[in-house]
Amino acid sequence: MTAALALGDDALVLSHRLGEWAGHAPVLEEEVALANIALDLLGQARVLLSLVGDEDELAYLREERAFRNVQLVEQPNGDFAHTIARQLFFSVYQHLLYERLAAGDGTFADLAAKAVKEVAYHRDHAEQWTLRLGGGTAESHERMQRGLDALWRFTGELFQPVEGTGVESIGVDWQALRAEWLAAVTDVVERATLTVPTGRQSGAWQAGAGRQGLHTESFGKMIAEMQHLHRSHPGASW
């Protein structure tokens, strides 16, 4: 597994999940915002996957077990608060990671330097909505907390070292990244008058195995939908 494949799959899968909000977002402004975030991620995915091989073949012709994204990004959208919880966890992680990659001189430095501004917006968008929902009505507060609780158990996998991004190569210290991520997420969650998930009900820090090609049930359905048109018309062109 290469880092380009793993990080590219993260961006590709989350882009598709966010694209599923098209026509369903709660307000028009969010329709545009989520679509723009999805397009940013798709652009990142294209660059990363092109470092591995043909981007179209990698996106549309691989089987489920060949994808190396973390399980967090493949989780269904749920309600809007659930989506925001997923965005908060992932965008804070991606922003901190890309800052580190941009500061190095490895393969991903140029990509990260260009993408870090996009990801900073993704992070700010998620943080502002977490604060708004957590400090809103009783129902929005409850829904936001449910989203955080449901997705927390998938966050541990974010900090499993990815081949090609280790301390010895381009300066990513995964333990330090995890500590900074936890501090940043905790700050936002507590300012939103919410609670950082702990205990058995949230799965604590149980990591998934998406990096090893093991995915959740919902992922197979998502991939089938994403790949349907390409597989139905092999070799077709506009």
C-alpha atoms as an extended CHARMM CRD file, in Angstrom:
* protein
*
       238  EXT
         1         1  MET       CA              0.0000000000        0.0000000000        0.0000000000  PROA      1               0.0000000000
         2         2  THR       CA              1.3340000000        3.4190000000       -0.8430000000  PROA      2               0.0000000000
         3         3  ALA       CA              0.4850000000        6.6280000000        0.9500000000  PROA      3               0.0000000000
         4         4  ALA       CA             -0.8330000000        8.1190000000       -2.3010000000  PROA      4               0.0000000000
         5         5  LEU       CA             -3.3830000000        5.3210000000       -2.6280000000  PROA      5               0.0000000000
         6         6  ALA       CA             -4.4910000000        5.5290000000        0.9990000000  PROA      6               0.0000000000
         7         7  LEU       CA             -4.8420000000        9.3140000000        1.0950000000  PROA      7               0.0000000000
         8         8  GLY       CA             -6.3560000000        9.3870000000       -2.3760000000  PROA      8               0.0000000000
         9         9  ASP       CA             -8.9970000000        6.8400000000       -1.3900000000  PROA      9               0.0000000000
        10        10  ASP       CA             -9.8430000000        8.8570000000        1.7260000000  PROA      10              0.0000000000
        11        11  ALA       CA            -10.5310000000       11.9180000000       -0.4150000000  PROA      11              0.0000000000
        12        12  LEU       CA            -12.3690000000       10.0080000000       -3.1530000000  PROA      12              0.0000000000
        13        13  VAL       CA            -14.7540000000        8.1790000000       -0.8360000000  PROA      13              0.0000000000
        14        14  LEU       CA            -15.5750000000       11.1920000000        1.3100000000  PROA      14              0.0000000000
        15        15  SER       CA            -16.1290000000       13.2410000000       -1.8370000000  PROA      15              0.0000000000
        16        16  HSD       CA            -18.7280000000       10.7370000000       -3.0020000000  PROA      16              0.0000000000
        17        17  ARG       CA            -20.4450000000       10.6820000000        0.3810000000  PROA      17              0.0000000000
        18        18  LEU       CA            -20.7200000000       14.4730000000        0.4020000000  PROA      18              0.0000000000
        19        19  GLY       CA            -21.9750000000       14.4040000000       -3.1750000000  PROA      19              0.0000000000
        20        20  GLU       CA            -24.9120000000       12.3580000000       -1.9530000000  PROA      20              0.0000000000
        21        21  TRP       CA            -26.2100000000       15.5100000000       -0.2530000000  PROA      21              0.0000000000
        22        22  ALA       CA            -26.9170000000       17.1040000000       -3.6510000000  PROA      22              0.0000000000
        23        23  GLY       CA            -30.6170000000       17.9330000000       -3.6710000000  PROA      23              0.0000000000
        24        24  HSD       CA            -30.9940000000       16.9800000000       -0.0030000000  PROA      24              0.0000000000
        25        25  ALA       CA            -29.0690000000       19.5940000000        1.9840000000  PROA      25              0.0000000000
        26        26  PRO       CA            -31.0970000000       21.4850000000        4.6170000000  PROA      26              0.0000000000
        27        27  VAL       CA            -30.5930000000       24.9090000000        2.9880000000  PROA      27              0.0000000000
        28        28  LEU       CA            -29.3640000000       26.1050000000       -0.4050000000  PROA      28              0.0000000000
        29        29  GLU       CA            -26.1890000000       27.6080000000        1.0660000000  PROA      29              0.0000000000
        30        30  GLU       CA            -25.1970000000       24.2020000000        2.4260000000  PROA      30              0.0000000000
        31        31  GLU       CA            -26.0130000000       22.5780000000       -0.9020000000  PROA      31              0.0000000000
        32        32  VAL       CA            -23.2880000000       24.7510000000       -2.4240000000  PROA      32              0.0000000000
        33        33  ALA       CA            -20.8590000000       24.4280000000        0.4940000000  PROA      33              0.0000000000
        34        34  LEU       CA            -20.9810000000       20.6290000000        0.6390000000  PROA      34              0.0000000000
        35        35  ALA       CA            -20.6970000000       20.3760000000       -3.1360000000  PROA      35              0.0000000000
        36        36  ASN       CA            -17.6220000000       22.6210000000       -3.1060000000  PROA      36              0.0000000000
        37        37  ILE       CA            -15.9910000000       20.5620000000       -0.3630000000  PROA      37              0.0000000000
        38        38  ALA       CA            -16.7550000000       17.3940000000       -2.3290000000  PROA      38              0.0000000000
        39        39  LEU       CA            -15.1400000000       18.8980000000       -5.4410000000  PROA      39              0.0000000000
        40        40  ASP       CA            -12.0550000000       19.9480000000       -3.4750000000  PROA      40              0.0000000000
        41        41  LEU       CA            -11.6720000000       16.3970000000       -2.2070000000  PROA      41              0.0000000000
        42        42  LEU       CA            -12.2310000000       14.9520000000       -5.6680000000  PROA      42              0.0000000000
        43        43  GLY       CA             -9.4730000000       17.1670000000       -7.0250000000  PROA      43              0.0000000000
        44        44  GLN       CA             -7.1260000000       15.9370000000       -4.3100000000  PROA      44              0.0000000000
        45        45  ALA       CA             -8.0880000000       12.3330000000       -5.0570000000  PROA      45              0.0000000000
        46        46  ARG       CA             -7.3450000000       12.7290000000       -8.7630000000  PROA      46              0.0000000000
        47        47  VAL       CA             -3.8430000000       14.0520000000       -8.1130000000  PROA      47              0.0000000000
        48        48  LEU       CA             -3.0540000000       11.4040000000       -5.5130000000  PROA      48              0.0000000000
        49        49  LEU       CA             -4.4310000000        8.4580000000       -7.4810000000  PROA      49              0.0000000000
        50        50  SER       CA             -2.6190000000        9.5910000000      -10.6180000000  PROA      50              0.0000000000
        51        51  LEU       CA              0.6120000000        9.0470000000       -8.7010000000  PROA      51              0.0000000000
        52        52  VAL       CA             -0.3310000000        5.3730000000       -8.4350000000  PROA      52              0.0000000000
        53        53  GLY       CA             -1.8350000000        4.6390000000      -11.8640000000  PROA      53              0.0000000000
        54        54  ASP       CA             -4.8210000000        5.4800000000      -14.0500000000  PROA      54              0.0000000000
        55        55  GLU       CA             -7.1970000000        7.4800000000      -11.8610000000  PROA      55              0.0000000000
        56        56  ASP       CA            -10.3570000000        6.2590000000      -13.6160000000  PROA      56              0.0000000000
        57        57  GLU       CA             -9.3950000000        2.6020000000      -13.3740000000  PROA      57              0.0000000000
        58        58  LEU       CA             -8.4770000000        3.0000000000       -9.7300000000  PROA      58              0.0000000000
        59        59  ALA       CA            -11.7750000000        4.7220000000       -8.9300000000  PROA      59              0.0000000000
        60        60  TYR       CA            -14.1640000000        2.6400000000      -11.0050000000  PROA      60              0.0000000000
        61        61  LEU       CA            -12.6550000000       -0.7970000000      -11.6020000000  PROA      61              0.0000000000
        62        62  ARG       CA            -11.2020000000       -1.8460000000       -8.2770000000  PROA      62              0.0000000000
        63        63  GLU       CA            -13.0590000000       -4.2550000000       -6.0470000000  PROA      63              0.0000000000
        64        64  GLU       CA            -14.0900000000       -3.2750000000       -2.5190000000  PROA      64              0.0000000000
        65        65  ARG       CA            -11.1600000000       -5.0130000000       -0.8160000000  PROA      65              0.0000000000
        66        66  ALA       CA             -8.6620000000       -3.0630000000       -2.9600000000  PROA      66              0.0000000000
        67        67  PHE       CA             -9.6710000000        0.3140000000       -1.4880000000  PROA      67              0.0000000000
        68        68  ARG       CA             -7.4470000000        1.6050000000        1.3160000000  PROA      68              0.0000000000
        69        69  ASN       CA             -9.5200000000        4.4440000000        2.8070000000  PROA      69              0.0000000000
        70        70  VAL       CA            -10.1660000000        4.6600000000        6.5210000000  PROA      70              0.0000000000
        71        71  GLN       CA            -13.5890000000        3.4360000000        7.5860000000  PROA      71              0.0000000000
        72        72  LEU       CA            -14.5640000000        6.8580000000        8.9390000000  PROA      72              0.0000000000
        73        73  VAL       CA            -14.9930000000        8.4390000000        5.4920000000  PROA      73              0.0000000000
        74        74  GLU       CA            -17.2270000000        5.6480000000        4.1910000000  PROA      74              0.0000000000
        75        75  GLN       CA            -19.8090000000        5.9600000000        6.9550000000  PROA      75              0.0000000000
        76        76  PRO       CA            -23.3090000000        6.8900000000        5.6750000000  PROA      76              0.0000000000
        77        77  ASN       CA            -24.3000000000       10.5440000000        5.8650000000  PROA      77              0.0000000000
        78        78  GLY       CA            -27.1030000000       10.0270000000        8.3640000000  PROA      78              0.0000000000
        79        79  ASP       CA            -28.7020000000       13.3230000000        9.3000000000  PROA      79              0.0000000000
        80        80  PHE       CA            -26.9350000000       16.6680000000        8.8250000000  PROA      80              0.0000000000
        81        81  ALA       CA            -25.4370000000       16.6130000000       12.3210000000  PROA      81              0.0000000000
        82        82  HSD       CA            -24.0160000000       13.1300000000       11.6770000000  PROA      82              0.0000000000
        83        83  THR       CA            -22.3490000000       14.4130000000        8.5050000000  PROA      83              0.0000000000
        84        84  ILE       CA            -20.9090000000       17.3870000000       10.3760000000  PROA      84              0.0000000000
        85        85  ALA       CA            -19.4840000000       15.1080000000       13.0710000000  PROA      85              0.0000000000
        86        86  ARG       CA            -17.7600000000       13.0550000000       10.3720000000  PROA      86              0.0000000000
        87        87  GLN       CA            -16.4680000000       16.2580000000        8.7710000000  PROA      87              0.0000000000
        88        88  LEU       CA            -15.1600000000       17.5870000000       12.0620000000  PROA      88              0.0000000000
        89        89  PHE       CA            -13.1920000000       14.4410000000       12.8420000000  PROA      89              0.0000000000
        90        90  PHE       CA            -11.7620000000       14.0470000000        9.3470000000  PROA      90              0.0000000000
        91        91  SER       CA            -11.1340000000       17.6640000000        8.3430000000  PROA      91              0.0000000000
        92        92  VAL       CA             -9.1960000000       18.4570000000       11.5400000000  PROA      92              0.0000000000
        93        93  TYR       CA             -7.0820000000       15.3500000000       10.9170000000  PROA      93              0.0000000000
        94        94  GLN       CA             -6.5340000000       16.1440000000        7.2370000000  PROA      94              0.0000000000
        95        95  HSD       CA             -5.6750000000       19.7830000000        7.9260000000  PROA      95              0.0000000000
        96        96  LEU       CA             -3.0770000000       18.8820000000       10.5500000000  PROA      96              0.0000000000
        97        97  LEU       CA             -1.6370000000       16.1450000000        8.3220000000  PROA      97              0.0000000000
        98        98  TYR       CA             -1.4060000000       18.3440000000        5.2380000000  PROA      98              0.0000000000
        99        99  GLU       CA              0.2770000000       21.0960000000        7.2390000000  PROA      99              0.0000000000
       100       100  ARG       CA              2.9740000000       18.6070000000        8.1650000000  PROA      100             0.0000000000
       101       101  LEU       CA              3.3080000000       17.2680000000        4.6230000000  PROA      101             0.0000000000
       102       102  ALA       CA              3.4890000000       20.7840000000        3.1740000000  PROA      102             0.0000000000
       103       103  ALA       CA              6.3220000000       21.6590000000        5.5450000000  PROA      103             0.0000000000
       104       104  GLY       CA              8.3850000000       18.6880000000        4.3850000000  PROA      104             0.0000000000
       105       105  ASP       CA             10.2070000000       17.9850000000        1.1510000000  PROA      105             0.0000000000
       106       106  GLY       CA              8.6540000000       14.6390000000        0.2610000000  PROA      106             0.0000000000
       107       107  THR       CA              6.4570000000       13.4950000000       -2.6050000000  PROA      107             0.0000000000
       108       108  PHE       CA              3.3300000000       15.1400000000       -1.2150000000  PROA      108             0.0000000000
       109       109  ALA       CA              4.7710000000       18.5240000000       -0.2600000000  PROA      109             0.0000000000
       110       110  ASP       CA              3.5390000000       20.3870000000       -3.3460000000  PROA      110             0.0000000000
       111       111  LEU       CA              0.1000000000       18.7950000000       -3.2850000000  PROA      111             0.0000000000
       112       112  ALA       CA             -0.3050000000       19.4600000000        0.4290000000  PROA      112             0.0000000000
       113       113  ALA       CA              0.8380000000       23.0650000000        0.0660000000  PROA      113             0.0000000000
       114       114  LYS       CA             -1.8680000000       23.6680000000       -2.5390000000  PROA      114             0.0000000000
       115       115  ALA       CA             -4.5670000000       21.7010000000       -0.7360000000  PROA      115             0.0000000000
       116       116  VAL       CA             -3.9990000000       22.9510000000        2.8110000000  PROA      116             0.0000000000
       117       117  LYS       CA             -5.9740000000       26.1490000000        2.1910000000  PROA      117             0.0000000000
       118       118  GLU       CA             -8.9270000000       24.1300000000        0.9160000000  PROA      118             0.0000000000
       119       119  VAL       CA             -8.7410000000       21.8150000000        3.8910000000  PROA      119             0.0000000000
       120       120  ALA       CA             -8.5490000000       24.7670000000        6.2820000000  PROA      120             0.0000000000
       121       121  TYR       CA            -11.9250000000       25.8790000000        4.9060000000  PROA      121             0.0000000000
       122       122  HSD       CA            -13.3360000000       22.3630000000        5.3220000000  PROA      122             0.0000000000
       123       123  ARG       CA            -12.1970000000       22.3940000000        8.9340000000  PROA      123             0.0000000000
       124       124  ASP       CA            -13.6300000000       25.8340000000        9.6550000000  PROA      124             0.0000000000
       125       125  HSD       CA            -16.9400000000       24.8550000000        8.0520000000  PROA      125             0.0000000000
       126       126  ALA       CA            -17.2090000000       21.7570000000       10.2550000000  PROA      126             0.0000000000
       127       127  GLU       CA            -16.1680000000       23.6050000000       13.4030000000  PROA      127             0.0000000000
       128       128  GLN       CA            -18.6590000000       26.4350000000       12.8690000000  PROA      128             0.0000000000
       129       129  TRP       CA            -21.5200000000       24.0040000000       12.2990000000  PROA      129             0.0000000000
       130       130  THR       CA            -20.5300000000       21.9640000000       15.3550000000  PROA      130             0.0000000000
       131       131  LEU       CA            -20.7230000000       25.1350000000       17.4480000000  PROA      131             0.0000000000
       132       132  ARG       CA            -24.0280000000       26.1460000000       15.8650000000  PROA      132             0.0000000000
       133       133  LEU       CA            -25.6970000000       22.7700000000       16.3060000000  PROA      133             0.0000000000
       134       134  GLY       CA            -24.2840000000       22.1360000000       19.7660000000  PROA      134             0.0000000000
       135       135  GLY       CA            -25.3750000000       25.5480000000       20.9920000000  PROA      135             0.0000000000
       136       136  GLY       CA            -28.6860000000       25.5990000000       19.1360000000  PROA      136             0.0000000000
       137       137  THR       CA            -31.9220000000       23.9230000000       20.0840000000  PROA      137             0.0000000000
       138       138  ALA       CA            -32.2570000000       20.9310000000       22.3680000000  PROA      138             0.0000000000
       139       139  GLU       CA            -32.8410000000       18.7500000000       19.3160000000  PROA      139             0.0000000000
       140       140  SER       CA            -29.8380000000       20.0290000000       17.3550000000  PROA      140             0.0000000000
       141       141  HSD       CA            -27.6790000000       19.5780000000       20.4660000000  PROA      141             0.0000000000
       142       142  GLU       CA            -28.8710000000       15.9890000000       20.8920000000  PROA      142             0.0000000000
       143       143  ARG       CA            -28.3830000000       15.1330000000       17.2250000000  PROA      143             0.0000000000
       144       144  MET       CA            -24.8580000000       16.5540000000       17.1940000000  PROA      144             0.0000000000
       145       145  GLN       CA            -23.9380000000       14.5620000000       20.2790000000  PROA      145             0.0000000000
       146       146  ARG       CA            -25.3510000000       11.3970000000       18.7310000000  PROA      146             0.0000000000
       147       147  GLY       CA            -23.2290000000       11.9540000000       15.6430000000  PROA      147             0.0000000000
       148       148  LEU       CA            -20.0580000000       12.3990000000       17.6740000000  PROA      148             0.0000000000
       149       149  ASP       CA            -20.8210000000        9.3050000000       19.7520000000  PROA      149             0.0000000000
       150       150  ALA       CA            -21.5850000000        7.1320000000       16.7360000000  PROA      150             0.0000000000
       151       151  LEU       CA            -18.4270000000        8.0140000000       14.7890000000  PROA      151             0.0000000000
       152       152  TRP       CA            -15.8460000000        8.2780000000       17.5580000000  PROA      152             0.0000000000
       153       153  ARG       CA            -14.8900000000        4.6110000000       17.3630000000  PROA      153             0.0000000000
       154       154  PHE       CA            -13.6810000000        5.1020000000       13.7780000000  PROA      154             0.0000000000
       155       155  THR       CA            -11.2190000000        7.8670000000       14.6400000000  PROA      155             0.0000000000
       156       156  GLY       CA             -8.4290000000        5.6640000000       15.9940000000  PROA      156             0.0000000000
       157       157  GLU       CA             -7.6330000000        4.3720000000       12.5240000000  PROA      157             0.0000000000
       158       158  LEU       CA             -6.7170000000        7.8810000000       11.3680000000  PROA      158             0.0000000000
       159       159  PHE       CA             -3.4780000000        7.6650000000       13.3210000000  PROA      159             0.0000000000
       160       160  GLN       CA             -2.2030000000        4.3200000000       12.1630000000  PROA      160             0.0000000000
       161       161  PRO       CA              1.0660000000        5.0870000000       10.3440000000  PROA      161             0.0000000000
       162       162  VAL       CA              0.6950000000        5.0810000000        6.5650000000  PROA      162             0.0000000000
       163       163  GLU       CA              3.5610000000        3.7330000000        4.4670000000  PROA      163             0.0000000000
       164       164  GLY       CA              5.5280000000        6.5960000000        2.9820000000  PROA      164             0.0000000000
       165       165  THR       CA              4.5010000000        9.1480000000        5.6180000000  PROA      165             0.0000000000
       166       166  GLY       CA              6.6050000000        8.0230000000        8.5380000000  PROA      166             0.0000000000
       167       167  VAL       CA              8.9520000000       10.0000000000       10.7450000000  PROA      167             0.0000000000
       168       168  GLU       CA             11.9530000000        8.6560000000        8.8510000000  PROA      168             0.0000000000
       169       169  SER       CA             10.7330000000        9.9980000000        5.4960000000  PROA      169             0.0000000000
       170       170  ILE       CA              8.8200000000       13.2620000000        5.6350000000  PROA      170             0.0000000000
       171       171  GLY       CA              8.4800000000       14.1100000000        9.2760000000  PROA      171             0.0000000000
       172       172  VAL       CA              4.9800000000       12.9420000000       10.2590000000  PROA      172             0.0000000000
       173       173  ASP       CA              4.9520000000       11.9790000000       13.9110000000  PROA      173             0.0000000000
       174       174  TRP       CA              1.6670000000       10.0880000000       14.2060000000  PROA      174             0.0000000000
       175       175  GLN       CA              1.5180000000       10.1840000000       17.9940000000  PROA      175             0.0000000000
       176       176  ALA       CA              2.0420000000       13.9360000000       18.0120000000  PROA      176             0.0000000000
       177       177  LEU       CA             -0.5710000000       14.3010000000       15.2630000000  PROA      177             0.0000000000
       178       178  ARG       CA             -3.0580000000       12.3100000000       17.3090000000  PROA      178             0.0000000000
       179       179  ALA       CA             -2.4190000000       14.4060000000       20.4130000000  PROA      179             0.0000000000
       180       180  GLU       CA             -2.8610000000       17.6790000000       18.5040000000  PROA      180             0.0000000000
       181       181  TRP       CA             -6.0060000000       16.3590000000       16.8120000000  PROA      181             0.0000000000
       182       182  LEU       CA             -7.5300000000       15.3140000000       20.1300000000  PROA      182             0.0000000000
       183       183  ALA       CA             -6.7860000000       18.6950000000       21.6820000000  PROA      183             0.0000000000
       184       184  ALA       CA             -8.3050000000       20.5610000000       18.7230000000  PROA      184             0.0000000000
       185       185  VAL       CA            -11.4410000000       18.4070000000       18.5580000000  PROA      185             0.0000000000
       186       186  THR       CA            -11.9090000000       18.5480000000       22.3220000000  PROA      186             0.0000000000
       187       187  ASP       CA            -11.7090000000       22.3420000000       22.2560000000  PROA      187             0.0000000000
       188       188  VAL       CA            -14.4290000000       22.6250000000       19.5940000000  PROA      188             0.0000000000
       189       189  VAL       CA            -16.6840000000       20.0060000000       21.1820000000  PROA      189             0.0000000000
       190       190  GLU       CA            -16.5020000000       21.5840000000       24.6160000000  PROA      190             0.0000000000
       191       191  ARG       CA            -17.1080000000       25.0850000000       23.2380000000  PROA      191             0.0000000000
       192       192  ALA       CA            -20.1910000000       23.6480000000       21.5640000000  PROA      192             0.0000000000
       193       193  THR       CA            -21.3850000000       22.5220000000       25.0480000000  PROA      193             0.0000000000
       194       194  LEU       CA            -21.0560000000       18.9200000000       23.9010000000  PROA      194             0.0000000000
       195       195  THR       CA            -19.1280000000       16.0190000000       25.4050000000  PROA      195             0.0000000000
       196       196  VAL       CA            -16.1090000000       14.2470000000       23.9470000000  PROA      196             0.0000000000
       197       197  PRO       CA            -17.2500000000       10.6280000000       23.5610000000  PROA      197             0.0000000000
       198       198  THR       CA            -15.8120000000        8.1540000000       26.0230000000  PROA      198             0.0000000000
       199       199  GLY       CA            -16.7740000000        4.7550000000       27.3060000000  PROA      199             0.0000000000
       200       200  ARG       CA            -18.1020000000        1.5660000000       25.8130000000  PROA      200             0.0000000000
       201       201  GLN       CA            -21.0800000000        3.1650000000       24.0740000000  PROA      201             0.0000000000
       202       202  SER       CA            -18.8320000000        5.1010000000       21.6970000000  PROA      202             0.0000000000
       203       203  GLY       CA            -16.3120000000        2.3300000000       21.0890000000  PROA      203             0.0000000000
       204       204  ALA       CA            -13.5480000000        4.4640000000       22.6090000000  PROA      204             0.0000000000
       205       205  TRP       CA            -10.4660000000        4.3810000000       20.3580000000  PROA      205             0.0000000000
       206       206  GLN       CA            -11.2210000000        1.1480000000       18.4920000000  PROA      206             0.0000000000
       207       207  ALA       CA             -9.5040000000        1.4420000000       15.1450000000  PROA      207             0.0000000000
       208       208  GLY       CA            -10.9690000000        0.0570000000       11.9440000000  PROA      208             0.0000000000
       209       209  ALA       CA             -9.1850000000       -1.8960000000        9.2400000000  PROA      209             0.0000000000
       210       210  GLY       CA             -9.9860000000        0.1180000000        6.1350000000  PROA      210             0.0000000000
       211       211  ARG       CA             -6.2820000000        0.5910000000        5.4080000000  PROA      211             0.0000000000
       212       212  GLN       CA             -6.0650000000       -3.2020000000        5.1200000000  PROA      212             0.0000000000
       213       213  GLY       CA             -9.0220000000       -3.3770000000        2.7220000000  PROA      213             0.0000000000
       214       214  LEU       CA            -11.6520000000       -4.3810000000        5.2880000000  PROA      214             0.0000000000
       215       215  HSD       CA            -14.6950000000       -2.1380000000        5.0690000000  PROA      215             0.0000000000
       216       216  THR       CA            -18.1180000000       -1.7360000000        6.6140000000  PROA      216             0.0000000000
       217       217  GLU       CA            -21.2930000000       -3.0680000000        5.0160000000  PROA      217             0.0000000000
       218       218  SER       CA            -22.4180000000        0.3200000000        3.7480000000  PROA      218             0.0000000000
       219       219  PHE       CA            -19.2100000000        0.7580000000        1.7550000000  PROA      219             0.0000000000
       220       220  GLY       CA            -20.0100000000       -2.0500000000       -0.6650000000  PROA      220             0.0000000000
       221       221  LYS       CA            -23.3340000000       -0.4440000000       -1.5380000000  PROA      221             0.0000000000
       222       222  MET       CA            -21.6820000000        2.9390000000       -2.0150000000  PROA      222             0.0000000000
       223       223  ILE       CA            -18.9730000000        1.5420000000       -4.3020000000  PROA      223             0.0000000000
       224       224  ALA       CA            -21.5610000000       -0.3010000000       -6.4040000000  PROA      224             0.0000000000
       225       225  GLU       CA            -23.4290000000        2.9440000000       -6.9490000000  PROA      225             0.0000000000
       226       226  MET       CA            -20.2880000000        4.9490000000       -7.6650000000  PROA      226             0.0000000000
       227       227  GLN       CA            -18.9800000000        2.4410000000      -10.2030000000  PROA      227             0.0000000000
       228       228  HSD       CA            -22.2710000000        1.4810000000      -11.8630000000  PROA      228             0.0000000000
       229       229  LEU       CA            -22.1720000000        3.7790000000      -14.9000000000  PROA      229             0.0000000000
       230       230  HSD       CA            -18.5280000000        3.1310000000      -15.7400000000  PROA      230             0.0000000000
       231       231  ARG       CA            -18.9220000000       -0.6390000000      -15.4470000000  PROA      231             0.0000000000
       232       232  SER       CA            -22.1790000000       -0.6190000000      -17.4050000000  PROA      232             0.0000000000
       233       233  HSD       CA            -20.5170000000        1.1110000000      -20.3880000000  PROA      233             0.0000000000
       234       234  PRO       CA            -16.8910000000       -0.0650000000      -20.4800000000  PROA      234             0.0000000000
       235       235  GLY       CA            -14.6790000000        1.9740000000      -22.7600000000  PROA      235             0.0000000000
       236       236  ALA       CA            -17.3480000000        4.5920000000      -23.4170000000  PROA      236             0.0000000000
       237       237  SER       CA            -16.2720000000        8.1950000000      -24.0140000000  PROA      237             0.0000000000
       238       238  TRP       CA            -18.0770000000       11.4920000000      -24.3650000000  PROA      238             0.0000000000
